[in-house]
Amino acid sequence: MRCSVVILNWNGEQILQKFLPSVIAFSALEDCEVVVADNCSTDNSIAILKQYPSVRLIQLDKNYGFAEGYNRAIQQIDSQYIVLLNSDVEVTVSWLKTMLDFADNNPDVVAVQPKILSYANRDYFEHAGACGGFLDYFGYPYCRGRVLNKVEEDKGQYDTVCDVFWTSGACMLVRRDVYLQVGGLDALFFAHMEEIDLCWRLNARGYRLVCLPQSVVYHLGGGTLNYDSPNKLYLNFRNDLLMLYKNLPACRLHFVLFMRFFLDYLVFFQNLLQGKFQHAWAVVRARKDFLKLRLQKGENSYSAQRKHNLQMAKIKFPTQMKGLMFLQ
């Protein structure tokens, strides 16, 4: 099989009914398939999926979250390319062929994302990935077309092919063999930041990651966790710190973590002053759990993963880390 478009679903019956038909219609290429991996849904998702006989269904035995759900599904797939596609994405006519042709013609490129526009406001970029991602000075992610929660109108300003530091998990084409070779998504992340951590490992091993704006999709966003969810804030902060610990060389790690202590607690106090007590506590919980995980020992601990990542890295500071200027 040349390509498998893999959608992860959990209790998303309405989302599937709305978005799956366009994926089926516009992914009907030779030697390509659409796969839905179901994280043990308790709604009518399975019954709905059985109405689409062309869709391959992988039923997982429990909710493994975004990261491990994809890992387990991809282990059951034998295709050259995998597309990680959120269930709330509307694709366009040539979205898949454009990315596949580019990957075929550029063997040094391991991952490709399209231009990701907002489903609700179609002239603007969407928060999750926009037109290709980078990291700022202290490890906070941003994109071409989006900084923090501010998104730009798409006026063609990012219509050039661009090497990026991370490609969006909302829609990412990746070579399956390399995905497995670097360990896939970090299962403990559960959701959020997991694709950026994966992309850091890919960059450090010398692979190229590209945003290809000639391919276009529209993302609804916030389908699993609302953008203002305290749990989303917790996962983003905890996983961001874990990602930095896993991948930053020692000569920069302590400085970045020192600065992040103050920056994270600025967010804590901001939420406290706004009366968002659950959000404030989410920042504290994230930092506490990060420290707990950092101190664990063992073969699969984060200290062991950090050692392995730094040993495997061919490039100490990937040039695509354009936002991390202090690393240049």
C-alpha positions in Angstrom: 0.0 0.0 0.0 1.3 3.4 -0.9 -0.5 5.5 1.6 -2.9 5.1 4.5 -4.9 8.2 5.7 -5.5 7.4 9.4 -8.2 9.2 11.4 -8.3 8.6 15.2 -11.8 8.7 16.6 -13.2 8.7 20.1 -16.9 9.3 20.6 -17.0 11.5 17.5 -20.1 10.3 15.7 -21.3 13.7 14.7 -17.8 14.8 13.5 -17.4 11.6 11.5 -20.7 12.1 9.7 -19.8 15.7 8.9 -16.2 15.3 7.7 -15.5 11.6 6.7 -17.4 11.8 3.4 -15.0 14.5 2.0 -12.0 12.5 3.1 -13.3 9.4 1.3 -14.2 11.3 -1.8 -10.9 13.2 -2.2 -8.5 10.4 -1.0 -9.6 7.9 -3.7 -6.2 7.5 -5.2 -4.6 4.3 -6.5 -3.1 2.2 -3.7 -4.4 4.5 -1.0 -6.8 3.8 1.8 -8.7 5.6 4.5 -8.4 4.0 8.0 -10.3 5.0 11.1 -8.8 3.8 14.4 -11.4 3.9 17.1 -10.3 4.5 20.7 -13.0 2.3 22.2 -15.9 4.7 21.6 -19.1 4.3 23.6 -21.4 6.3 21.2 -22.6 5.2 17.7 -19.3 5.7 16.0 -18.8 2.1 15.0 -22.3 1.8 13.6 -21.7 4.9 11.5 -18.4 3.7 10.3 -19.9 0.4 9.1 -22.0 2.5 6.6 -18.7 3.2 4.8 -17.4 -0.1 3.5 -14.4 1.4 1.8 -13.1 2.6 5.2 -10.8 0.2 7.1 -11.8 0.1 10.7 -9.2 -0.6 13.5 -10.9 -1.1 16.9 -8.7 -0.5 19.9 -9.6 -2.0 23.2 -9.6 1.2 25.2 -9.0 5.0 24.9 -5.2 5.3 24.4 -5.3 9.0 23.7 -4.0 10.7 20.6 -0.4 9.6 20.8 -0.6 5.9 21.7 -3.8 5.5 19.7 -1.9 6.4 16.6 1.1 4.3 17.5 -1.1 1.2 17.9 -3.0 1.9 14.7 0.2 2.4 12.7 1.6 -0.8 13.9 -1.3 -2.5 12.1 -0.7 -0.7 8.9 1.9 -1.5 6.2 2.1 1.5 3.9 4.9 3.6 2.7 3.2 6.8 3.9 0.9 7.5 6.8 -1.3 10.6 7.0 -2.2 11.6 10.6 -5.5 13.4 10.0 -7.8 14.8 12.7 -11.4 13.7 12.4 -12.6 17.3 12.2 -10.7 18.2 9.0 -12.4 19.0 5.7 -10.0 18.1 2.8 -9.9 19.5 -0.7 -9.8 17.9 -4.1 -6.0 17.4 -4.6 -4.9 17.7 -1.0 -3.4 14.1 -0.8 -2.0 13.8 -4.3 -0.1 17.1 -3.9 1.6 15.9 -0.7 2.4 12.4 -2.0 3.9 13.7 -5.3 6.1 16.2 -3.3 7.3 13.5 -0.9 8.0 11.1 -3.8 10.1 13.8 -5.6 12.0 14.8 -2.4 13.3 11.7 -0.7 15.1 13.7 2.0 11.7 15.0 3.2 10.2 12.8 5.9 7.1 14.8 6.8 4.8 17.2 5.0 1.8 19.3 6.2 -0.6 21.3 4.1 -1.8 24.8 4.6 -4.3 24.5 7.4 -7.2 27.1 7.3 -10.1 27.6 9.6 -13.2 25.7 8.8 -15.3 28.3 10.6 -13.6 31.3 9.1 -12.2 30.1 5.8 -10.1 33.1 4.9 -8.0 32.8 8.1 -5.4 30.3 9.2 -6.4 27.7 11.9 -4.7 27.6 15.3 -3.3 24.0 15.1 -0.5 24.2 12.6 -1.5 27.0 10.3 1.3 27.1 7.6 4.1 25.3 9.4 5.5 25.4 12.9 8.6 26.7 14.8 9.6 27.2 18.5 10.3 30.5 20.1 13.3 31.4 22.4 12.0 29.4 25.3 10.3 26.4 23.6 6.8 27.7 23.1 5.4 26.7 19.7 4.2 29.1 17.1 3.3 28.9 13.3 3.5 30.9 10.2 0.1 32.5 10.3 -0.4 32.1 14.1 1.3 33.4 17.2 -0.2 32.5 20.5 -4.0 32.8 19.9 -3.8 35.3 17.2 -4.3 34.0 13.6 -3.7 35.9 10.4 -5.9 36.2 7.3 -4.6 34.1 4.5 -3.5 36.6 1.8 -1.0 34.3 0.1 1.8 35.5 2.3 2.9 32.0 3.1 2.3 30.3 -0.3 5.9 29.3 -0.7 7.2 25.8 0.2 9.0 26.1 3.5 11.2 23.9 5.7 9.7 24.0 9.2 10.6 22.7 12.6 7.3 20.9 13.2 4.4 19.7 11.1 0.9 19.7 12.5 -0.7 16.6 13.9 -4.0 17.9 12.6 -2.8 16.8 9.1 0.7 15.3 8.7 2.0 13.0 6.0 5.0 11.0 7.3 7.1 8.1 6.0 6.0 5.1 8.1 9.4 3.5 8.4 11.0 6.6 9.8 8.1 7.2 12.1 8.7 3.8 13.7 12.5 4.2 13.6 12.4 7.2 15.8 9.9 5.7 18.2 6.6 7.3 17.0 4.6 9.6 19.3 5.3 9.7 23.0 2.5 7.7 24.5 2.7 9.4 27.9 2.0 12.8 26.4 -1.5 11.4 25.7 -2.4 14.5 23.6 -0.9 17.9 22.8 2.7 18.7 21.8 3.3 15.0 20.9 3.8 15.8 17.2 6.3 18.6 18.0 8.3 16.2 20.1 8.3 13.7 17.3 9.3 16.4 14.8 12.2 17.5 17.0 13.6 13.9 16.9 13.2 13.8 13.1 15.0 17.2 12.7 17.8 16.2 15.0 18.4 13.1 12.9 18.9 15.2 9.8 15.5 14.8 8.1 13.6 17.6 6.4 10.0 18.6 7.4 8.1 20.8 5.0 4.9 22.9 4.8 3.4 22.5 1.3 0.8 25.3 1.0 -0.3 24.1 -2.5 -2.2 21.4 -0.5 -5.1 22.9 1.5 -7.4 21.6 4.3 -9.9 23.2 6.6 -9.7 22.4 10.3 -12.6 22.9 12.8 -10.4 22.6 15.9 -11.2 22.1 19.5 -13.0 18.8 18.8 -11.5 16.8 21.6 -10.6 19.5 24.2 -11.9 23.0 24.1 -9.1 25.6 23.6 -9.9 27.1 27.0 -9.9 23.8 28.8 -7.7 23.6 32.0 -6.8 20.0 31.1 -5.6 21.2 27.7 -3.4 23.9 29.4 -2.1 21.2 31.8 -1.1 18.9 28.9 0.4 21.6 26.9 2.6 22.9 29.8 3.6 19.5 31.1 4.4 18.0 27.7 6.3 21.1 26.5 8.6 20.8 29.5 9.1 17.1 28.9 9.9 17.8 25.3 12.5 20.3 26.2 14.0 17.9 28.7 14.1 15.1 26.2 15.7 17.0 23.4 17.7 20.1 24.4 21.5 19.6 24.8 22.8 20.2 28.4 24.5 23.5 27.4 21.1 25.1 26.9 18.7 23.0 28.9 19.3 24.5 32.4 19.1 28.1 31.1 15.8 27.4 29.3 14.2 25.5 32.3 15.3 28.4 34.6 13.6 30.9 32.4 10.5 28.7 32.0 10.1 28.6 35.7 9.4 32.4 35.8 7.5 32.5 32.5 5.2 29.6 33.5 4.4 31.2 36.8 3.6 34.5 35.1 0.8 32.5 33.3 -0.1 31.1 36.8 -0.6 34.5 38.3 -2.3 35.9 35.2 -5.0 33.1 35.5 -5.2 33.7 39.2 -5.9 37.4 38.8 -8.5 36.6 36.2 -10.3 34.2 38.6 -9.4 31.2 36.5 -8.4 29.1 39.4 -8.6 25.7 37.6 -6.3 27.1 34.9 -3.8 28.4 37.5 -3.8 25.1 39.2 -3.2 23.3 35.9 0.1 25.2 35.5 1.2 24.1 39.0 0.2 20.5 38.4 2.0 20.5 35.0 5.3 21.6 36.6 4.9 19.2 39.6 4.3 16.3 37.3 7.1 17.2 35.0 9.6 17.2 37.9 8.2 13.9 39.1 8.7 12.3 35.7 12.1 13.9 35.2 13.4 12.3 38.4 12.2 8.8 37.6 14.8 6.2 36.8 14.7 3.1 34.6 15.0 1.8 31.1 12.0 3.7 29.8 12.3 6.8 32.0 12.6 10.3 30.6 16.3 10.5 31.6 16.9 7.4 29.6 15.0 8.8 26.6 17.0 12.0 26.9 20.3 10.1 26.8 19.1 8.1 23.8 17.9 11.2 21.8 21.1 13.1 22.4 23.2 10.0 21.3 21.1 9.6 18.1 21.1 13.2 17.1 23.2 13.9 14.0 22.5 17.7 14.2 23.0 19.3 17.6 20.9 22.4 16.8 18.7 21.9 13.7 18.7 25.0 11.4 15.0 24.7 11.2 14.7 25.8 14.8 14.4 29.4 13.6 12.5 30.5 16.6 15.2 29.3 19.1 17.6 32.1 18.1 19.8 31.6 21.2 20.7 28.2 19.8 22.0 29.5 16.5 
